[in-house]
Amino acid sequence: MRIFELKNVPLEVAGWNVKNRVKFGYYTPDDYYEALVDKLVQPSTRWIDVGSGRDLFPSNRRLAEELSKRARRLVGVDPSPNVHDNPFIHDRHQCLLEEVRTDERFDLATLRMVAEHVRDPAGLVRTLSGLLDPGGLAVIYTINLVSPVSAVSWATPMWFHHAAKRVLWRTEERDTFPVAYKMNTHRALRRWFAQGGFDERYFTRLDDCRSFAGFKSLNLAELSLWKVLHTAGVPYPENCLLGVYQKR
């Protein structure tokens, strides 16, 4: 609730999308991810954010600013030049994580919507292990391979991804990247991190009712379906994965 209130205007002047979510008692996967990171970042935390892009939290710049000031050290890594537009990181590397050359070690690594783009999971986990101190945590927030949107994304070319995301979520082409889907099931995440010397400390699936967040009637139908399935104890088909892995 703190995260929800931090990112949204007072309810009486909020738009229909926010009011719909309150009405149905629904929080987005972003809300849960942001709340988890907010809990983990302390004044002593040395934090590396992988896939930083232009924002730590695209839907919550107030929290990004707050955690940027709270953390002892915050380093961003991204192969895209977008990383140079990120105002919240203290230092940056424009490269793949495996290409980072530093003597720094960290307590926390976050990968927000990054795992779906990774083509060498073993190399990524091995690099994370080298960058984290023993007991350090890696937080993975990504889409689920078996969700409908992921299945469509996997089966369609990049030009379709750009067009669909522009219509549904009003994103820019520079914020859409090729996908690999080698780490996008719970089983795959556990396997890759176990092989890399990590123990799973937390895992959950987060229901994602944002496919039609820009269309009032469709979003209402989406949330209504979610409520029915949630009440019946049936998993919602569209969901994201959130896991925490601790270096041994």
C-alpha positions as CSV (number, residue, x, y, z in Angstrom):
1,M,0.0,0.0,0.0
2,R,2.9,2.4,0.7
3,I,4.3,1.8,-2.7
4,F,0.8,2.2,-4.3
5,E,0.3,5.5,-2.5
6,L,3.8,6.7,-3.4
7,K,3.2,6.3,-7.1
8,N,-0.4,7.4,-7.4
9,V,-2.1,10.8,-6.8
10,P,-4.9,11.0,-4.2
11,L,-7.7,8.7,-5.1
12,E,-10.3,11.4,-5.5
13,V,-8.4,12.9,-8.4
14,A,-6.9,9.6,-9.8
15,G,-7.8,8.3,-13.2
16,W,-10.1,5.4,-14.0
17,N,-7.3,2.8,-14.1
18,V,-6.1,3.5,-10.6
19,K,-9.7,3.6,-9.3
20,N,-10.4,0.2,-11.0
21,R,-7.4,-1.4,-9.3
22,V,-8.5,0.0,-5.9
23,K,-12.1,-1.2,-6.5
24,F,-10.9,-4.8,-7.3
25,G,-8.2,-4.9,-4.6
26,Y,-5.6,-5.5,-7.3
27,Y,-1.9,-4.6,-7.1
28,T,0.4,-4.9,-10.2
29,P,3.5,-7.0,-10.4
30,D,5.5,-3.7,-10.5
31,D,4.0,-2.8,-7.1
32,Y,5.1,-6.1,-5.5
33,Y,8.6,-5.9,-7.1
34,E,9.1,-2.3,-5.9
35,A,7.9,-3.2,-2.4
36,L,10.4,-6.0,-2.2
37,V,13.3,-3.9,-3.3
38,D,12.2,-1.1,-1.0
39,K,12.4,-3.6,1.9
40,L,15.9,-4.8,0.8
41,V,17.6,-1.5,0.2
42,Q,19.2,-0.2,3.4
43,P,21.6,2.7,4.0
44,S,24.5,0.3,4.0
45,T,23.4,-1.5,0.8
46,R,25.8,-1.7,-2.2
47,W,23.4,-2.3,-5.1
48,I,23.9,-3.2,-8.7
49,D,20.9,-2.8,-11.0
50,V,21.2,-4.9,-14.2
51,G,19.3,-3.6,-17.2
52,S,18.8,-0.2,-15.7
53,G,17.8,1.6,-18.9
54,R,16.4,5.1,-18.3
55,D,14.6,4.3,-15.0
56,L,15.0,2.1,-12.0
57,F,11.2,1.9,-11.7
58,P,9.5,3.3,-14.8
59,S,6.1,3.5,-13.0
60,N,7.5,4.9,-9.8
61,R,10.1,7.6,-10.1
62,R,9.5,8.9,-6.6
63,L,10.6,5.5,-5.1
64,A,13.6,5.5,-7.5
65,E,14.7,8.8,-6.2
66,E,14.1,7.7,-2.6
67,L,16.1,4.5,-2.9
68,S,18.9,6.2,-4.9
69,K,19.4,8.5,-1.9
70,R,19.0,5.7,0.6
71,A,21.5,3.2,-0.8
72,R,25.2,3.5,0.0
73,R,26.1,2.7,-3.6
74,L,24.0,2.2,-6.8
75,V,25.6,1.1,-10.0
76,G,23.6,0.6,-13.2
77,V,24.5,-1.8,-16.0
78,D,22.9,-1.9,-19.5
79,P,24.2,-2.4,-23.0
80,S,21.8,0.2,-24.3
81,P,22.8,3.9,-24.4
82,N,19.6,4.5,-22.5
83,V,21.6,3.9,-19.3
84,H,23.1,7.4,-19.8
85,D,19.7,8.9,-19.4
86,N,19.1,7.3,-16.0
87,P,19.3,10.0,-13.3
88,F,19.1,7.7,-10.3
89,I,22.2,5.5,-10.6
90,H,25.5,6.7,-9.0
91,D,27.7,5.1,-11.6
92,R,27.1,3.2,-14.9
93,H,28.5,0.6,-17.2
94,Q,27.2,0.6,-20.8
95,C,27.8,-3.1,-21.6
96,L,26.5,-6.6,-20.8
97,L,26.8,-7.7,-17.2
98,E,29.4,-10.3,-18.3
99,E,31.5,-7.5,-19.7
100,V,31.7,-5.4,-16.5
101,R,35.2,-5.0,-15.2
102,T,35.3,-3.8,-11.6
103,D,36.8,-4.6,-8.2
104,E,33.5,-3.6,-6.5
105,R,31.4,-6.1,-4.7
106,F,27.7,-5.8,-3.9
107,D,25.1,-6.9,-1.4
108,L,22.2,-6.7,-3.8
109,A,21.6,-7.3,-7.5
110,T,18.3,-6.5,-9.2
111,L,17.2,-7.7,-12.6
112,R,13.9,-6.1,-13.6
113,M,12.6,-7.5,-16.9
114,V,16.0,-8.6,-17.9
115,A,16.0,-12.4,-17.7
116,E,13.9,-12.8,-20.8
117,H,16.7,-11.2,-22.9
118,V,19.5,-13.4,-21.5
119,R,21.1,-15.7,-24.0
120,D,23.8,-17.2,-21.7
121,P,22.1,-17.9,-18.3
122,A,25.1,-19.8,-16.9
123,G,27.4,-16.8,-17.8
124,L,25.0,-14.3,-16.2
125,V,24.7,-16.3,-13.0
126,R,28.4,-16.9,-12.8
127,T,29.0,-13.1,-13.2
128,L,26.5,-12.3,-10.5
129,S,28.2,-14.7,-8.2
130,G,31.5,-12.9,-8.8
131,L,30.0,-9.5,-8.1
132,L,28.1,-10.4,-5.0
133,D,29.6,-11.0,-1.5
134,P,28.7,-14.3,0.2
135,G,25.1,-13.9,1.4
136,G,24.3,-11.3,-1.2
137,L,20.9,-11.4,-2.9
138,A,19.9,-11.5,-6.6
139,V,16.3,-10.4,-7.2
140,I,14.8,-11.6,-10.5
141,Y,11.6,-10.0,-11.8
142,T,10.5,-11.3,-15.3
143,I,7.7,-12.5,-17.4
144,N,6.5,-16.1,-17.4
145,L,7.2,-18.0,-20.5
146,V,3.9,-19.9,-20.4
147,S,1.8,-16.7,-20.1
148,P,-0.3,-15.8,-23.2
149,V,1.6,-12.6,-24.0
150,S,4.9,-14.3,-23.7
151,A,3.8,-17.0,-26.1
152,V,2.7,-14.5,-28.7
153,S,5.9,-12.5,-28.2
154,W,8.0,-15.7,-28.8
155,A,6.1,-16.5,-32.0
156,T,6.2,-13.1,-33.6
157,P,8.9,-10.9,-35.2
158,M,10.4,-7.8,-33.6
159,W,8.5,-5.4,-35.8
160,F,5.3,-6.8,-34.3
161,H,6.6,-6.4,-30.8
162,H,7.2,-2.7,-31.5
163,A,3.8,-2.1,-33.0
164,A,1.9,-4.0,-30.3
165,K,3.7,-2.4,-27.3
166,R,3.2,1.1,-28.9
167,V,-0.5,0.5,-29.2
168,L,-1.1,-1.3,-25.8
169,W,1.4,0.5,-23.5
170,R,2.6,3.5,-25.5
171,T,6.3,2.5,-25.3
172,E,9.0,3.7,-27.5
173,E,10.9,1.5,-30.0
174,R,14.2,2.1,-28.1
175,D,12.7,0.4,-25.1
176,T,11.9,-2.9,-26.9
177,F,14.7,-5.6,-27.2
178,P,15.0,-9.1,-28.6
179,V,13.9,-12.0,-26.3
180,A,15.5,-15.4,-25.6
181,Y,13.3,-16.9,-22.8
182,K,16.0,-19.2,-21.4
183,M,15.3,-18.2,-17.7
184,N,11.5,-17.7,-17.8
185,T,10.1,-20.5,-15.8
186,H,10.5,-21.3,-12.1
187,R,12.2,-24.5,-12.9
188,A,14.8,-22.8,-15.2
189,L,15.5,-20.1,-12.6
190,R,16.1,-22.6,-9.8
191,R,18.3,-24.7,-12.0
192,W,20.5,-21.9,-13.3
193,F,21.0,-20.3,-9.9
194,A,21.6,-23.6,-8.1
195,Q,24.3,-24.5,-10.6
196,G,25.8,-21.0,-10.0
197,G,26.1,-21.4,-6.2
198,F,22.8,-19.7,-5.1
199,D,19.9,-20.9,-2.9
200,E,16.4,-19.8,-3.6
201,R,15.0,-17.8,-0.7
202,Y,11.7,-16.6,-2.2
203,F,9.6,-17.2,-5.2
204,T,6.1,-16.2,-6.3
205,R,3.9,-15.6,-9.4
206,L,2.3,-12.2,-9.7
207,D,-1.0,-11.9,-11.6
208,D,-0.6,-9.4,-14.4
209,C,-3.8,-7.6,-15.4
210,R,-2.1,-4.8,-17.5
211,S,-2.5,-6.1,-21.0
212,F,-5.3,-3.7,-21.7
213,A,-4.5,-1.0,-19.0
214,G,-4.9,1.7,-21.6
215,F,-8.5,0.7,-22.6
216,K,-11.2,1.3,-20.0
217,S,-13.7,-1.3,-20.9
218,L,-11.1,-4.0,-21.7
219,N,-9.3,-3.3,-18.5
220,L,-12.5,-3.6,-16.5
221,A,-13.2,-7.0,-18.2
222,E,-9.6,-8.0,-17.5
223,L,-9.9,-7.2,-13.8
224,S,-13.4,-8.8,-13.6
225,L,-12.0,-12.1,-14.9
226,W,-9.1,-11.9,-12.5
227,K,-11.5,-11.4,-9.6
228,V,-13.6,-14.4,-10.6
229,L,-10.6,-16.6,-11.0
230,H,-8.9,-15.3,-7.8
231,T,-12.1,-15.9,-5.8
232,A,-12.4,-19.5,-7.2
233,G,-8.7,-20.2,-6.4
234,V,-7.8,-20.6,-10.1
235,P,-4.5,-19.2,-11.2
236,Y,-4.7,-16.2,-13.6
237,P,-3.1,-17.2,-16.9
238,E,-1.1,-14.0,-17.4
239,N,1.6,-13.6,-14.7
240,C,5.1,-12.6,-13.9
241,L,7.8,-14.3,-11.9
242,L,9.6,-12.8,-8.9
243,G,12.4,-14.7,-7.2
244,V,15.2,-14.0,-4.7
245,Y,18.4,-16.0,-4.8
246,Q,21.2,-15.9,-2.2
247,K,24.8,-16.5,-2.9
248,R,26.2,-19.3,-0.7
